[in-house]
């Protein structure tokens, strides 16, 4: 058996309006080459400027990952020739990263974060059978690269690390984190060794854009390297890509070294000394991360499984906390969000940013008026579809029989069904359903089933206590 060592580099596209070093807008789903300027195209006579918001986002991430933040902001040139890089170099932070020596806890294990640094993205290459096209819209988009040490030792742990980090970045508000949109991309370094304390020669798996691809690429690469080592062959340091069709990793190029990139300080950007009070001001505004939110939900009496389900969608989580400012029925709110609301969002493309949390809470609070969960769900769905539910609710209130009438119907049914009452007291649950049905029959469908059951149980339990 060989010890597996995995290190992961996350490239996170930051959610800024402008690009890293130019004033061009960051766009999604725009026509090719419609959001760029002279800096993105490397035309002569330009000077880059640093996107302040990208630096703020970088500081938030460094703090969330317990990194030491470097108050001196410097950039370097990474030189290489490739069609997607019009300047012939990438502006990055090779020598002085924004953050270093951080960590992240994954299932009780501490995974060290070696560095967190800012850089710019490249253009997008679109391959056809006879040609390759370039879309420069992505060129210059602010990226944050997060580099872990090789402390991950299984495929499952690698996938959990990426999912957890993705969730953390989304909740920090620095990215939308869509892997399918290229907003989060992974380079995975994997090596095998017989000595658990030593790393083998590493192979880099480039641009993995989904959790399933990470899993499949690692499964294949670990098997490939194991077979080579079994045959006493040397593992060559190289860069490979994952082929989605064959589920195999394929050689791209021999592994470059730092010397190949001829790094040197970026001469067109000044060294900036960040004010420590400004850094602290940014950190003070940092949103709660998923772990902190999970602890809050547990204190509210929410089951951990349900809480984790809520946390998978930030918009649902944000809306939950917005709604419970106006109601104490937090569990009812949670159950509606995890079922009807989530389903409605998928099928009707509803955005919760357009939904008034105060009105949502008011509808949920109609349970206090003895309306059933079913009725509340119907009103919530109507509300989400833009219908005026106030009139529906008022009409239901006008038609709803008074509690005293329901209690009278229950008395009539109990007087006429002593055998069913005895059966219920002996633990026969069907007897209760039968009695509820009889009350609904007597009321001619006017009574609410949930309220009938509640009042009927209260009566039967009270009579049982009095008899004892």
N, C-alpha and C positions, 0 to 999 in steps of 0.2 A: 504493500500500500504506500502511496505517495502522499505527502502533505501538500495540500492545495493552499496557495497564497494568492489572494485577489486584492488588487487596489483599484479604486474607481475614480475616474475624473468626470465630474458632472459639468456640462456646459449649459448654463441657465441664461436664456434670453430675458433681459430685464424689461419691466413694463414701463418704459419711459415714452414720452411723446416724440422726442428727437433722438437722433443717433448718437453714438459715443463721442465722436469728434467733429460732427458736422450738424448743420441745422435742418437737414432733411428729416421728414417725418418717418417714424417707424410704422409700417403698415402691415396688415394681414389681408390676404386674398385680393390684392390690387393687381391691375394689369402689369405685366413685366416692364421693368425699367421706367416706372412712372414716379418713383419716390427716391430721388437721388440728386446730388449736386456735384460741383467740381471736385470736392474733396473725395467723395466716394469713387469718382472715376479717375482720380490721381492726375487731374489736369494741372499744368504748371501754374505757379503764382498763388498758391493757397497756403494757409496755416491752420492747423487743427486747433480746436478749443475743447476743453474737457466738460462733459455733461455733469453738472452738479448733482442732479437727481440720481444718476447712476452711482455716484460716490456715496450718497445717502443710503441708497438701497444696499450697497456693499457693506457699509458700516452696520446696518441692521442685521445682515446675515452673519457677519463676523461675531457680533455680540451674541446672537442666538446660538452660535456654534462654539461659544466660549473661547474665541480666538483672542490673541493679543493683537490689538489694532495698532497699525503703524501710523503715527500722526504726520509722517512725511510722505507725500504722494509723489511718486516718480513712475515714469513709463520707459519702456525699452522697445527696441526694434527686433523682431524675429524675421530674419531674412530667408526667403525661399521663393522660387519661381514656380507659379502654378496659375492656370488660367483664371481661377476664381479670385485671385489676389492682384488687382490692377496695379497697386503701388510696387509690387515685388517684395513687400514686407508687411508684417502685421504689427500693429502697436499693442503691446501687452505689458505685463509687469513681471519680468523674469527674475530680477535681482532683488526687488523690494516689494513683495506682495502686500496688499492692503491688510491681510490678516494671516496669522500663522499660529501653529501649536494649539489648535482647538481640539474638540472631540464631540462625539455624538453617542448617546446610549442606545443600543439596539438589543432588545430582549435581555437586558441585564448586563450586556457586554459593552465595554467602552471601545469605540472605534476612533482612533486618533485622526484628526484632520491636519494634514501637513501644511496646507496653504490655501488661501482664498485670494484670488486676484482678478482685476478687471482687464478686459481686452475688447477688441472689436471683432465682429463676425465677418466671414467672407461672403462673396456672392454665391448664388445658387446655380449649380450646373445641371442642366436638363439634357439627358442623353437620348438621342434617337439612333436609329440603326446606322445612318450614314453621317450623322453630324452631332455636335454638342452645342447647345445654346446657353447663354449666360443671362441670368436675371440679377441685376445689381440692387434690387429693392432691399435685399437682406444685408448687403455689404455695409459694414459700419454699425450694425445693430449692437447695442451694448450687451456684452456677455460677462457673466461672473463664472469663473472656473473654480470649482471646489474639488480639491485633491485629497483623497484619503491615503493613509498608509496601507500596506499590504497585510492588514490584520483580519481580513475576512477570509474564512476558511471553508465555506461551503456555498453552493449555488443558491440554496434557500436564503442564507444570510445575506448574500449579495442582493437578491431581489428585495428582501425586507429593508435593507439599507436604502436602496434607491427609492422605494415607495415611501418610506418614512421621511427621507430628505425632501422628496417632491412635495409631500403634504406640508412639511414645515415651511418650505419656500412659498407655497400658495397662501398659507395662513399669514405669513409675514406681509403679503400683498405686493411682493417684488416681482412676481411673474404669474402668468396664468397656468404655467406648468404643463401645457398640453404636449405630450411626447409625439403624438400623431401630427402636430403642427410644427414640429421642430423647435418648440420653445424649451425643451429639455432634452439634451442628447448626452449619451454616455460613451466614454472610451474606457474599456475594461482591460486592465493588465493582469495577466494570469501566469503563474509559474508553478511548477511541481518540483518537489525535492524529497529525497529519502530522509534527510536530516530535518526534523521539524523546526529547528532553530535557524536554519539557513534557507535563503531564497534561491530558487533555481533561475535559469535564464528566462526572462519574461518575454511574453508575446502580447502585443497590444491588439485588441479587437476594437475597430474604429466605428464610430457613429451608430451605435445601437439605439433605436428609437422607440422601443417598447419593452415592458417587463418580460413579455413572452419571448422576445428576441434575445434579451439578455440571458434568460434561462436556457434557451435552445443553443445559443452560441457557446455558452460556458460548458454545457453538457458535452457538446461535440469537441470543443478544444481540449477539455480535460481528458477525454477518451483518446484523442489524437496524440497528445503529449505522453500519456501513459504508455501507449503502444510503442512509441519511439524509445522511451526509456527502458521498456522491457527488452527491446532489441539492442540495448546499449548504444543507442545513437544520440548524438548531441542535439539539444533543442536550440535552433537558431533564433537569435533575437530578431524579430520582424514585426511588421504591421499587417494585419489581416482584416478582411471585411466579412460580414455574415451574409450569405446568400439565402434569401427567404424561400426560394423555390426548392433548393436541394437540402436546406437546413445544415449546410456545411460552412466552415470558415475557409476563405480563399486568400492566398497571398496577394498583397498589394505592393509591398516594397520591403527591402531590408530596413531594419530599424535605424532611424537617424540618431545621431548623438547631439549633444548640446553644441559641439564645435561646428556641426553641419549648418546650424542656423546663424552662426556669426552674430550673436547677440551684442548689442551695444546700446548705451542710453539714447533715448529719443531726443534729438537736438532741437526739434520744433515745439516741444512742450516744456514749460518751466517746472522746476521743482516747487511744489506747493506745500507749505507748512499748515496743516489743519489745526484750527483752534480747538483746544481740548474741551472748552465749554460748549462749543458747537457739536462736538462728537457726543458729549453727555446729553445734550438737548435732544439729539436724534434717538439715542438709546432710550431716553425716558419716554419717547412716543412709540416704542416698539409694541406692536400688537401681541396679544396673548398667543402662545404657540399651542399646538394640539394637546400636548401633555398637560399644560396648565388648564385648558378648557375641559379636558377629561376629568381632572380633579374637581372642578366646579360642578360638573354634571353629576358626579358621584355624590357630592355633598347635597345636591338637590334631590337625591333619592332615585336617580336614573340608573337603570341596569347597565352594566358596562358594555354588554353586547349591543344594546340599543344606542348607547352613547357613541360607540365606535362606528356604527352605521351612520349616525348623523354626521360625524366628522369627515366622512368620505366626500361630502359636498360642502364647501365653504359657504355658498349662498344659502343653503338650508340652515347651517349653524348660525350665521349672522342673523337670519330672519327669526330663528327660534329665540335668540336673546332680545331681539327687537320686540317680539310679541309679548314675552313674559314680563316686560315692564308694565303691561296693562292688565295682566290676569295672573291669578295664583294657580290656575289649572295647568301647570307646566307639563304634566304627563299627558294630558289630553292634547295639548299643542304638539308635543313630540310625536305622538302616535299618528296624528293627522299629517304631519310633515313627512313621516317615514312611509306612509301608505298613499293616501289619496293625492296629496300635494305633489309628492315625487313622481307618481304615475302621470299626473296631469302635466307636469313640466316636460316629461318625455314625449307624451302623445300630442300635446298642443303647443309645445315650444313657449311655455309661459316663463316670463322673467319675474322673479320675486322682487326685483327693484321697483316694479310697477304696482306692487300690492301694498296697501295701507295696513301696517301691523296693528294699529289701534282698532280698526274695524274688524280685522281677523280675530283679535282677542274678544271683542264684543260678541261675535257670533259664537265663539267657544263658550263664553260665559252664559249662554242661553241654557246650558245644562242645569244652571241654578233654578231655572223655571220648570224643571222636571221634563224637559224634552229629551228624547232618546239620543243615543250616540248616532244612530242611523240618520235621524233627522238633521243633526248637526253636520254630519258628513255631506248630506245633500245640499245644505245651505252653503257650506264652504266651497263645494264644487261649482255651484251657481255663481258665487261671489268671484271665484277665480276666472270664470268665463265672462265677467263683466256685467252680470245681471244684478238688478236692484233687489236685494234679499230682504231689505227692511220691511217692505209691504208683506212679503211672504211670512215673515216672522210675526208681525203684528196680527195678521189674519189667523195664524196658528194659535196665538195667545187668546184671541177672541173666541176661537172655537174649542179651546182646551177646557174640559170639565174641571170644576173646582175639586180640590183634594177631598173635600167632605163627600162629594158625590161618589168618587172612586172608593172611598172607605165604606160607603153604604152598599155599593155593588159587591165589594168583598165580603161584607157581613152576610148579604143574601146568599152568596155562593157557599160560604162556610157553613151556614145553617143547614143547607140542603145537601152537603157532601161530607158528612162526618167520617165516612170510611176512607176517603182520600186524605183527609187530615191525619187519621191514624196511620195510614201508609207512609205519609211524609215523615211523621215522627219516628217511624221505624227505619228511616234511611232510604226509602224508595224515592229517588229523584224525579221519576216520571210523574209522580203524584202532584208535584208542584207545577209542572208544565200543564197538567190537566186542569188544575185549579185556575191557573192564569188564563187558559183558553176559555173556561166557563165565565170568568169575569168579563173578558172581551166580548163574549157572546151576549151577556146580559147588557153590557154598555152599548151594544150595536156598533162596535168598532170605534167608539169615541175615546176610550181610555188608551193611554200610552202603555205598551206592553212592559217596558222597562220599569216604569213607575208602579204599575200593578204588581209586578214581581217583588219590587222593593217593599211596598206597603204590605203585601201578603206575607212575606217572610217576617217582617217586623211583628205583625199580629200573631202569627203562629209561634214565633219564638217567645213572645211575651206570655202567651197562654201557657206554653210549656213551663216557663219559669214559675208562673203562679201556681201551676198544678204541683210542682215539686216542693 
